[in-house]
Amino acid sequence: MSVLFFHTMKYRPEDPRNPNNDRFILSKGHAAPVLYAVWAETGYLKENELLNLRKVDSILEGHPVPKQQFVDVATGSLGQGLGAACGMAYTGKYFDKASYRVFCLLGDGELSEGSVWEAMAFASYYQLDNLVAILDINRLGQSDPAPLQHHVDKYQRRCEAFGWHAIIVDGHSVEELCKVLSQPRHQPVAIIAKTIKGKGIPVAEDKMGWHGKPLTKDMADSVIKELQSRIISCNKRLYPAPPNEDASPVSLRNIRMPSGPSYKPGDKIATRKAYGMALAKLGRYNDHVVALDGDTKNSTFSELFKNEHPNRYVECYIAEQNMVSVAIGCAVRDRNVVFASTFAAFFTRAFDQLRMAAISESNINLCGSHCGVSIGEDGPSQMGLEDLAMFRAIPTATIFYPSDGVSTEKAVELAANTKGLCFIRTSRPENNIIYSCNEDFHVGQAKVVYKTNDDHVTVIGAGVTLHEALAAAEQLKKERINIRVIDPFTIKPLDSKTIIDNARATRGRIITVEDHYYEGGLGEAVCSAVVNETGFTVHRLAVSQVPRSGKPHELLRIFGIDRDAITQAVRKVLSSSANAK
């Protein structure tokens, strides 16, 4: 850390988020105290603030978080720092075209995480020669030695197999570290630093049982005295070199579409395709919009963005965990407006990265296509049926669930200007355009898409089930049963007021219908919204079991979320009301 911060890195310590600064990520976030000590040494932190480590009123938390200006991404869930570093390095090399470098310090324990090796493959493929990973090989994990212990040659061979220039050094040698960090590079560099945990502290040196434990006061006093005896001069201060001023200023304010949607009544389009068209359109007039995908671009339609803006498209291949981490890195310091897409089902394997994105206060936009049983023949492994539950559980998330081309285009534009994580849920089937192109959309504002002056039940659907609800309304109309149909547009935040006001007009009778499992989706969101309302009943229709392959309309029918299931549910609700009377 001393060599990095006072010899190698170029940055302005008084301005930690200066866009020209070299970047540093402490992937082994449990080593946070050494990061705080470094920033105290630079003068950015007051030394006495270090005594407030982990206290409730201090910014110096147990692991790094971005409320500390010198932290770009939160770490502590191991194996994720290098992926974010890849996003930062990719941005520096290909988007900013600037000279800043990215340094990432990893522990040997986290090298068991597959996400580390996804990042290693990404960095070598894109020749990120501005990226340096320092592997702290101290042999010891939390409860057991790391699997390779001090076999640094094996680490070297693994890194080389992934296309990195790997160099073994004595991690305690200032001279060796200075030398290796000064070498010219033409590929990403992995510095494999062999270290001894607790070196110089006899009771703890190379011994298990000291992970996360402080020394006793007597031990600490003895060690400090020993260290002080080795210091040659207390008066000499080291200062980092200033960075090159070659990262252009970026403004991400007011990222807007140049014009409204151009769909016509009667048009049919899948919302997944509408997403790709909208993203390409947004990118035409906003140079800092970038897109990532996990080798599904011809299904999510992010390929439409790539075709128009190839230099702002990043193919992350089938490595969804790393894709989310790269997205987080690309969005750091507000350098880019980032959209990343894959099947909604495949974001589930990156939930930890999404959770950490929220802790990182990251602004990223994610599009999950192929949601629900409506994808049809591909079967349950491809069907996103848990994604709403997953994103609803994340505090900083906004969930868009557009139902036609117009609302999809509006969702893309709104997501680009909404802080936090945004998730856009798109569907495979083609559906009719239901909104006029001048319809206004807002986060947290639902739309009443079908109503009369005498409605009996309020039906809430989204995506394909909204179209099924509209079809059910036409069927029921022939039986002189009127239903009110609501499109929530955003599932989180949910427009509770519109739902409650309209449900009151139908005597509190609500039916929700969703292409998602019962747990954690639209139905439960509506139940939460109306839980304190007296006289309200919510009848939920959702996918109740692991589905199977079949034609979309067959699966909607089998799992009870099609127009016939809705009409049957409406009759049942009305029959129950009549019997109650």
N, C-alpha and C positions, 0 to 999 in steps of 0.2 A: 504493500500500500504506500509506503514511503517513496519507493522508487517511482511508482506510477504517478503519484500526485505531486512530487517535487523534483522529478527528473524528466519524465516522459510526456505526460499529458500537457496539452496547451489549453488554458482556460482562464477565465476571469473569476477569481474566487469571490469577488464582491457581487457577481451577477451569475449565479449558478445555471440559469436557464438561457443564457445568451446563446442564440442559434449557432454561433461560430465555435462554441466550446467543443472540445473533445467530450465524448460521453462515457460514463462509467455505470455499469450495472453490477450490483452485488447479488449474484444469483444465490449464493449461500447466505440467505438473508439473516440467519441466526447469528452471523458475525457482525450484526449491526453496530455494536459498540466501537469496533475499529473504524468503521465509516464515520461515526460521529466524532471520534478522536481526531481523524484526519481533518474534518471541517473545522474543528476547534483550532487545530494547528494552523490552518490557513487564515484564521481570524474571523471567519464567517460566523461561527458559533462562539459564545462566551464559554470559557473553560468551566466556570462554575455550573453552567447549564448541564454538563455531563453528569453531575450528581443527581439530576432529576430523571435519569434513565428509567423508563417504564412507568413513571408516575402519571396519574390520571390527568394532571394539568400541564404535562410537558408534551412537546411535539416529538420527543425522542422515544418513540414506541419500541416495543420488543423486536419488531422487524421493520425494515424500511417502508415508509409510505409517502405518497407525494405531497402530504401537507408540509413535509420538509422540502424546501425549494431545490435542494441538491439531489432529490430523488425523482427520477422520471417514471419508473414503474415499481409498484409494490412487489416485493419478493418474500419468500418464506415458505411458500408451497414449492418444494424443490423441483428442479428440472425445467423451469420456465424462463429463466433469465436470458439464456442464450437465444431463444426464439425471438424475444423482444429485441435483443441486440441485433439480430439479423434484420429485423424491420427497420431499425435505426440506421444500420450500415447500408442497407439497400437504398433507403431514402437519401443518405449522404452521397452515395456514388451515382445513382441513376436519376433521382429527382432534383435534389439540390445541386448536384455536380460540384460539391464543396470539398474542402480538404480535411474537414474534421474526421477524427478516427473514433472507433467505438471499442471500449475495453470491457470485458466481462469476466468476473472472478467466480469460478465454480468450485464446489467441494467435490471430493472423490465419491462421497456417498450418493450424491444426486446423479452421478454418471450411470447408475443403474436404471434411470428413467429413460424410457424410449423416446420421449419428447426431445431430449438432448441430442439424440442421434438423428432425429428428423431435422433439427436445426443445423447439425453438422453437414448433412447432405445438402440442404438448401444453400448454405454459405459457400460450399465448394462449387456447386452447380452454377451459381451466379457470380463466382470469382470475386467474392467480397474481400479484397485485399486491404480494405480499411478496417477490418475486424480482427481483434486479438482476444483469444480466450486464454485465461490463465487457470490451469487446473491445479488446485491445492491438494496434492497427494500426501495427506498426513497419516494415512493408514487406518485411522479409527473412525467408525461410524457412531451412531447414538448409543446403540446397545450391543454392537458387535463390530469387529473389524470389517472394513469394506472388503468386498470379495477378492479384489486383486492386491490388496494391502500395498506393499511398497514395490510391486513389480512394474516399475515405470516404463520398462521396455515394452510391456504389453499394451499399456496405454498409448505409447508412441505408435505402435503398429496399427492400433485401432484408428487413431486419428489420421494416420497416413492413408489407411484404406478408405477413409471418407474424403480424401482429397485435400487434406490440410498439410501445411508445413509444420511438423511437430518437432519441438526441441526440448530435450531434457536438461534441467538446470537444478542446482542446489538452491532451493527456495529461500535459504537463509543468507545467501551470498549477494550482497548489494552489487558487487562488481559484475558478477555473472548476469544478474537481472538487467543492470544498466546496459551491458553489452548486447544482450539478446533483444532488448526492446528498441535498440537503436538500429538494428539491421534492416536493410531494405527488404521489401516483401513484394511478392507477385501473386500471392494466394493467401487465404485466411491462415493465420498463425495460431498454433496451439502451444503455449508454453507449459510444459509438464514440470511443475515445481515440486520436487521432493522435499517435504518438510517433516518436522517432528512436532507433534502436538504438545504444547506445554513446554517447549524447549527452554532450558535454563531454570525450570522450576522442579527441583528434584522430586517432590511429592507427586507431581502430575505428569512429568515428562514421559511421553509415549505410553501412557497408562489409560486403561478404560475407566469409565465411571466419572469423568469430569465434564461430560457434555452439558452445557447450560448451567454449570454450578460455579459460583464464585469461590475464591479462596477465603479462608477465615481471615480475620483482621490481622492476627499475628503473622500468618503466612504472607499475606499481601504486603505488610510492612517490611518483612524481610526481603521479599523479591524486589520491591521498589528501591530499597537501600542498595541492593546488589546492582540493579540497573543504573542507578544514579552514579555508582562508582565507575561505570564504564563510559559515561558521557564525557567526552573530551572538552567540549565547549558548550555552554548554555546560551551564549550571547549571539551566536551565528544563527540567522534565520534564513530559510530557503523559500524562494518564491517561484511559482510556476511561470513558464513562458507564456506570453499572451498568444491567443489564437490568430490564425489568418482570418481576415475579415472578408470571406468570400461566400457566405451563405446569405442569399438575398432575403430581404424582408418578405413575409408572407401574411396576407390577410384572408381569413376564412369567414369574414362577415358577409351576410346577405348572399348566400349561395342560392341562386334562383334559376328557375327555368326561363328561357327567353320568351316563351309564349305558352298559352294554355294547351291542353290536350287537343288532339285533332280527330278524335273518334266520332263516328256518326251513329245515329240511332239505327239499330239493326245489325251493327258490326258485332262480330264474335271474336274473342281473343282470350287465351289463357292468361291468368295473372302472372305466371312465370315469364311469359314472353313480353308482357307489358312492362315487367320489371326491367328486362334487358333493354328494351326500347327507351324507357325513361332514363335509365342510367347513361346510355349513350348520348341522349339529348342533353342531360345535365352536364356531361363532360365536354360537350361542344363549346360551352360558354363559360366554363369554370376550369381553369388549367390545373387546379390542385385537387380535383376529384380523381381518385385512383381506385382500381378494382382488383380484387384478389379472388381466386377460385381454386377449388381442389379437384381439378380434372373433371369437372361436371359442367363446363361452360356451355356445351351444346345442349344441356338439359335445363340449366338455370337461365340460359340466354345471356349470360354475361359476355358471351362471345360477340354479341352485337357491340358492346363497349370495346372489346379488344380489336375488332375489325376497324373501328373508327379511330381509336386512340391506343395503338399497340405499345407505345412507349410508357403508357401509364397503367398497363395491365401486368399483373404479377401472377404467373402460374405457380401455385404452391403444391401441385400434385396431390396424391392421396395421403395427406398428412394433416388432418384437420386440426389437431392440437397445435401444431406449429403454425398453421395458417392463422389461427386466432392470435397467437403470440406475435407473429409478424405484423398483423393488422394493428395490434397495440403499439408495437414499435414504430410503425409508419405514422401513427397518429400523434406520437410524442411531440411536445413543444409546438403543437398546432401547425405542423408542416403540411399536412394533407387532410382532406376529407376522404375517409377510407370506407369502402364497401367490400364485404367479403361474402361469398355465396357458396353454398353446397346444398345437398338435400337436407331438409329439416332434421331428418333422423340422424344424420351424421354429426350434427352439432352436439348431440348428447355425449359423444366421446370427448368433447372439449369442454365439458361443464366446469372443470376446475379452472381452466384458462379463462372462461367467461366470468366465473366468480372472482378471480383475481383481477380481471379487467375492471370490475366494479370497485374493488379496493384501490386500484390504480387511478381511479377517477378518469378512466379512459373514455374518449368519445369515438366509438366505432359503430358502424352500421352493418348488420348481418341480415342476409336474405336466405331463408330456408324454403326451398321449393319441394314439390312432391309430398305435400302433407296429406295425411289421412288415407283412408281406404279408397278414395276416389282416384288414386293413381292406377288402380286396376291390377292387371296381370302380373306385375313384378313381384307382388306378394309382400308379406309383413316386414321383411328385413329392410325394405326400402321406404316403408310408410312412416312418416313423422306423426306419432300419436301421443308423444310425451312432451313435445317441445313447448307448448303453452305453459304447462306446469313448471317446466325448467326455467323459462324466462320470467314467469310471474314471481318466482322465488327470489329473483335478483333485485335488490332495492333500487338500483339506478336504471332499470330497464324500462323502455317504452315499447309496447307491442302493437304493431300495425297488422291488421288482418283485412286487406282490401278485397273487394268482391267483384270488381270489374276493371277495365283498362284505365278509366278516368281516375278512380280512387287509388289505383296502384301508382300512377304517375304522381299524384298528389302526395302519396305516402313517401315516395323516394325523395321528393323535394323537402318535405317536412323533416324527414329523418336527417337529411344533410345539415339541418339547422337546429337540431335538438341535441342537447347535451346528454351524456351518458351512453349506455348501450341501447341501440335501437334494433329491434328484430322485425323484419317484414316477412310475413307468412304467405307464401304463394302456392297456387294449385296448378295441377296438370291439365284438367279438362278446360276446353273452350266454353266460355259463357257469354251471354249477351251483355252489351253495354247497357247499364241502367241509369247512369247519371249524365246530365248534360255537361258539356265541356266547360261551362262557366260556373259549375257548382263549386262552392267554397268549402274547404275541409280544414279542420283544426284538430290538433291532438286533444283527445278527451271529449270529442263531440260526436255523438251518434246521429244517425239519420233515420227518420221515419220514412220508409220507402213505399208503404201501402197503408191506407187508412180510409175509413168511412166515418160517418157521424154516429154509427151504432155498432161499434166493434165489441165482440164478445170475449176474445182472448188476445193477449199480446204474444207474438212469436218472435223470438230473437235468434237469428241465424247469422253466419259469417262465411264468406267464401262460397263454396259450392252449396252449402246448406241454406244460404240466403236465397239462392235461385230456386231451391226446392221449396222453400217457404212461400215464395211468390207464386209458384205453380200450385201449391196447396191452397193458397188464397183464392185463386181462380176456380179451383174445383169446389171449394166450400161455398163460394158465392152462389153456385147453382143450387145449393141446398139452403140458401138464405141464411147462411152462417158467415158472419163477417169477422175477419181477424185483422189485427194491426201487426205489421211486420217492421221490425227494427234492425238496422245494420249498425253494430256498435262501432265500426271502423277501427278504433283502438280498444284492445282488450285490457290494456293497462296503460294509462289510467282509463277506467271504465266510466262512461257518462251515466252516473247513477241517477242524476236528476231527470234526464230524458226518459230513462227506463221507468222510474217510479211514477212520474207524472202521467205517462201513457198507460202504465199498468193500472193506475187508479181509474182511468177511463174504461178499463175492461174488468172492473171489480176485483183487481188484484190478481187476476188469473194470468200466469206467465208460463210459456213453454220455451225452453232453450233447446236448440238442436245444433250439434257440432260434429265435425269430422275429426275426432280426438277421443282419447279415453275419457271416462267419466271423471277421473281424478285430476284436479288441478286446472281444468280448462275453462271454457266459457260459462258452463253451467254453474260451476262453483264460484266463479267471479260474480255472476249475477246474484247467486244466493247470498254472498257476502254483502252485496250492495243493498239488498232489501231485507236483511235479517231483522232490522228493528221496526219494520213496517207491519202494522196490524192488519189482519185480513188478507194477507198476500199468500199465494201458494205458487211454488215453482215446480213444474214437471220437467224433468230433464231427459233429453234423448241424446245418447252418445254411444260410442263403440264400447261394448261391454266385455269383450274378450279378445284374445290374440286372433287377428283376422287371417285370411287366406287369399290366394290368387282368384281372380275372376274379372269379369267385365265391370267397369265402374258402376254402371246402373244396377248390376246384380249385387254388388257388395253394399251399395247404399241401401238396397232393399233388405238384404240379409241381416245387416246390422242395425236396421230400424232407424235410419236417419234420412229417408227419402220422402218425397211428397206424400205418398200414401201413409207412411208412418206418422207424418205430421197431422194429416187430416184425421187419422184414427185417434191420435192423442188429443186433438181439439175436441172431438166428440166425447171422448172419455172424461175430459176435464169438465165439459158442460153437463154431462150426465151426472158426474159426482156432485156438482153444484146444485143441480135440480134435486137430487136425492137428499142432500143436506137440508134443503129448504123443507 
